[in-house]
């Protein structure tokens, strides 16, 4: 058997953590830009839009990754996810965050473990519910941010930590003629817009639990969970974000498996919206892509 260095497995995770004014993740589209590459403020949809390529830095904490030989039962308000068919391949026991620039390759902290040879159909990933972004973008009109009254055509994230929950959306942005963006840490305690608590996202569509359970499994599934890993029942008891991911085709671990690579795509990692009666700019967390691959 070849030496195991790191394990790779192909999957795609694109999950909306925050949708500024919409409960449907599919409502988020790329912002329209003019010939100068500036976002056209008056054309920002009511549900917000994605400032493509605006993220200069992203911070995420992957606590654990599992490979599963069959679909795990998703968490409910009375039971945690059933991982009896799953094998742990990454344990980040200290919950160390990973910070990276767009396009940068990074090593995930933690201890990697080679799973037994076999066929795996799903992955289960445990994330911390805190995500950091640093981003700035240009608009075609002078606007103010949500944090200060300063105005300008350049807007960006403000260095702060703020909750996105069922009662309020974190909205820490600044604008000016020149802006040095800070790291905005969003603590995700709500899927989608503030309102009825929603702990579930399936294939990019956000929903509240029904009868203590999320919808049946799709290709990508996200859950806000409590400290006991049961499905959260309110923003006040959210502790983590977990995901169940179905591979497009089953992946095999063989004696020749030697490597593990995880990559994040933050091209679409920043969402913007018009706020304060179309006088200001909201800058927040958008979707990110995650790929894990085997070789």
C-alpha positions in Angstrom: 0.0 0.0 0.0 1.3 3.5 -0.9 2.0 5.9 1.9 -1.1 8.0 2.7 -0.3 11.7 2.5 -3.6 13.3 2.2 -6.9 12.1 0.9 -8.9 13.6 -2.0 -12.4 13.3 -2.9 -14.5 15.3 -5.4 -17.5 17.2 -4.2 -19.1 20.6 -4.7 -20.6 22.6 -2.0 -22.3 25.9 -2.8 -24.4 27.0 0.1 -26.0 30.4 0.7 -25.4 31.5 4.2 -27.0 34.9 3.9 -29.5 36.2 1.5 -30.1 39.8 2.3 -33.8 40.1 1.4 -34.9 36.8 0.1 -35.5 33.3 1.5 -34.7 31.7 -1.9 -30.9 31.3 -2.5 -31.6 31.1 -6.2 -32.6 34.8 -6.1 -29.0 35.8 -5.7 -27.5 36.7 -9.1 -24.3 38.5 -10.2 -24.5 42.3 -9.9 -24.8 44.2 -13.1 -21.7 46.3 -13.9 -21.0 49.2 -16.3 -18.2 49.5 -18.8 -15.9 50.6 -16.0 -16.6 47.5 -14.0 -18.6 49.5 -11.4 -21.7 47.9 -9.9 -24.9 49.6 -11.2 -26.6 50.6 -7.9 -30.1 51.2 -9.4 -30.0 47.7 -11.0 -29.3 45.8 -7.8 -32.3 43.3 -7.5 -34.6 43.5 -4.5 -33.1 40.2 -3.3 -29.5 41.5 -3.5 -26.7 40.4 -5.9 -23.3 38.9 -5.9 -20.3 41.2 -6.2 -18.3 38.7 -8.3 -14.6 38.6 -7.4 -14.9 41.3 -4.6 -13.6 39.1 -1.8 -9.9 39.6 -1.2 -9.8 37.3 1.9 -12.0 34.6 3.4 -11.9 32.9 6.7 -13.6 29.6 7.5 -13.3 26.9 10.1 -13.6 23.3 9.1 -13.9 21.2 12.3 -14.4 17.7 10.9 -14.9 15.9 7.6 -16.4 12.4 7.2 -16.8 10.1 4.2 -20.0 8.0 4.3 -20.7 4.7 2.5 -24.4 5.6 2.5 -26.5 8.7 3.0 -26.5 9.7 6.7 -29.7 10.6 8.3 -29.9 14.3 8.7 -30.2 15.9 12.1 -33.6 16.6 13.7 -34.6 18.6 16.7 -34.5 15.4 18.8 -31.6 13.5 17.2 -28.1 14.4 15.8 -26.9 13.2 12.4 -26.5 9.4 12.2 -22.8 8.9 11.3 -22.8 5.1 11.7 -22.0 4.7 8.0 -19.3 7.4 8.0 -15.5 7.5 8.6 -13.7 10.5 10.0 -10.9 11.8 7.7 -10.2 15.2 9.3 -10.3 16.3 12.9 -9.6 19.9 13.7 -10.0 19.5 17.5 -8.8 23.1 18.3 -11.2 24.6 15.7 -8.4 26.6 14.1 -9.7 28.9 11.4 -8.2 28.9 7.9 -7.7 32.3 6.3 -6.9 32.6 2.6 -6.8 35.0 -0.3 -8.8 34.4 -3.5 -7.0 31.9 -5.6 -4.6 30.8 -2.8 -4.0 27.2 -1.9 -4.0 26.5 1.8 -3.6 23.6 4.1 -6.5 22.8 6.4 -5.4 22.5 10.0 -6.1 19.3 11.9 -5.3 15.6 11.8 -6.0 13.7 8.6 -6.9 10.0 8.8 -7.0 7.5 6.0 -10.4 5.9 5.7 -10.8 2.2 5.0 -10.7 1.1 1.4 -14.2 1.1 0.0 -16.9 3.1 -1.9 -18.3 6.3 -0.5 -21.4 8.1 -1.7 -21.6 11.2 0.7 -19.5 13.5 2.8 -20.4 15.1 6.1 -18.7 18.4 7.0 -18.8 20.2 10.3 -18.1 24.0 10.1 -18.0 26.6 12.8 -20.8 29.1 12.2 -18.4 32.0 12.1 -17.2 33.2 8.7 -14.9 36.1 7.9 -14.7 38.1 4.7 -12.7 41.1 3.6 -14.0 42.7 0.4 -14.4 46.0 -1.4 -16.1 47.0 -4.6 -16.9 50.1 -6.8 -20.3 51.5 -7.5 -21.5 53.8 -10.2 -23.0 56.2 -7.7 -22.0 57.8 -4.4 -23.5 56.0 -1.5 -23.0 55.6 2.2 -22.3 52.4 4.2 -24.3 50.8 6.9 -21.8 51.5 9.6 -20.9 55.2 9.1 -22.4 58.1 7.2 -19.3 58.6 5.1 -20.0 58.5 1.4 -18.2 57.6 -1.8 -18.2 55.2 -4.8 -16.0 52.6 -3.0 -17.6 50.5 -0.4 -16.2 47.6 1.7 -16.5 45.4 4.8 -16.0 47.0 8.2 -13.8 45.2 10.8 -16.4 43.8 13.3 -18.1 40.6 14.5 -21.8 40.6 14.1 -24.7 38.1 14.2 -26.9 37.2 11.3 -30.0 35.9 13.0 -33.8 35.7 12.8 -34.2 39.2 14.1 -31.5 41.1 12.3 -28.9 40.9 9.5 -25.3 41.9 10.1 -24.7 44.9 8.0 -21.2 46.3 8.6 -20.1 48.3 5.6 -18.3 51.6 5.0 -18.0 53.8 1.9 -15.7 56.6 0.8 -13.5 57.9 -2.0 -11.0 55.3 -0.8 -11.7 52.5 1.5 -9.4 49.9 3.2 -11.7 47.1 4.0 -11.6 45.3 7.3 -12.5 41.7 8.2 -16.2 41.3 8.9 -16.9 38.2 10.9 -20.5 37.0 10.4 -21.9 34.6 13.0 -24.5 32.7 11.1 -27.6 32.0 13.3 -30.2 32.1 10.5 -30.5 30.7 7.0 -31.8 33.4 4.7 -33.4 36.7 5.6 -34.4 37.7 9.1 -37.9 36.5 10.0 -39.2 33.0 10.7 -36.2 31.0 12.0 -34.8 28.8 9.2 -32.2 26.1 10.0 -32.2 24.2 6.7 -30.9 24.7 3.1 -31.3 22.1 0.4 -29.8 22.6 -3.0 -29.5 26.3 -2.4 -33.1 26.7 -1.2 -33.6 27.9 2.4 -36.4 26.6 4.6 -37.6 26.2 8.1 -37.9 22.8 9.7 -41.2 21.1 9.5 -42.2 18.6 12.3 -38.6 19.0 13.7 -37.0 17.9 10.4 -35.5 19.5 7.3 -36.6 18.5 3.8 -35.4 15.1 2.4 -31.8 15.0 1.2 -30.7 16.7 -1.9 -27.3 17.1 -3.5 -26.1 19.7 -1.1 -27.7 20.1 2.3 -26.9 22.5 5.2 -28.0 22.6 8.8 -27.7 25.0 11.7 -27.2 22.8 14.8 -27.0 23.1 18.5 -24.0 22.2 20.6 -25.4 18.6 20.9 -25.5 18.5 17.1 -29.3 18.3 17.1 -31.1 20.7 14.7 -31.3 24.2 16.1 -34.8 25.4 17.1 -34.0 29.1 17.3 -31.1 31.5 16.6 -30.3 31.6 20.3 -29.2 27.9 20.3 -27.3 27.8 17.0 -23.7 26.5 17.6 -22.4 25.1 14.3 -23.1 24.7 10.6 -23.1 21.2 9.2 -23.4 19.9 5.7 -24.3 16.6 4.0 -23.0 16.4 0.4 -23.9 13.7 -2.2 -21.2 13.0 -4.7 -22.2 13.1 -8.4 -20.9 9.5 -8.5 -19.6 7.2 -5.8 -15.9 7.6 -4.9 -13.5 4.7 -4.2 -10.7 4.6 -1.8 -8.2 2.0 -2.9 -4.7 0.9 -1.9 -3.4 3.4 -4.4 -5.2 6.4 -2.8 -2.5 8.8 -1.6 -3.6 12.4 -1.6 -6.3 14.8 -0.2 -6.9 18.3 -1.5 -9.6 20.8 -0.3 -10.2 24.0 -2.2 -12.6 26.9 -1.6 -13.9 29.1 -4.4 -14.8 32.6 -3.1 -15.5 34.2 -6.5 -19.1 34.6 -5.4 -18.4 35.0 -1.7 -19.8 38.6 -1.3 -23.4 39.7 -1.4 -24.5 43.3 -1.6 -27.9 45.0 -1.4 -29.4 48.4 -1.4 -30.7 49.6 1.9 -31.9 52.7 3.8 -34.4 53.6 1.0 -31.8 53.1 -1.7 -29.2 55.4 -0.1 -26.8 52.9 1.3 -24.9 49.7 0.6 -25.1 46.4 2.6 -22.1 44.1 2.2 -22.3 40.6 3.6 -21.5 37.0 3.2 -22.4 35.3 -0.1 -22.0 31.7 -1.2 -18.7 29.9 -1.4 -17.7 26.8 -3.3 -15.8 23.9 -1.7 -14.1 21.0 -3.6 -12.5 18.0 -2.0 -10.8 15.6 -4.4 -9.2 12.1 -4.5 -6.1 10.9 -6.3 
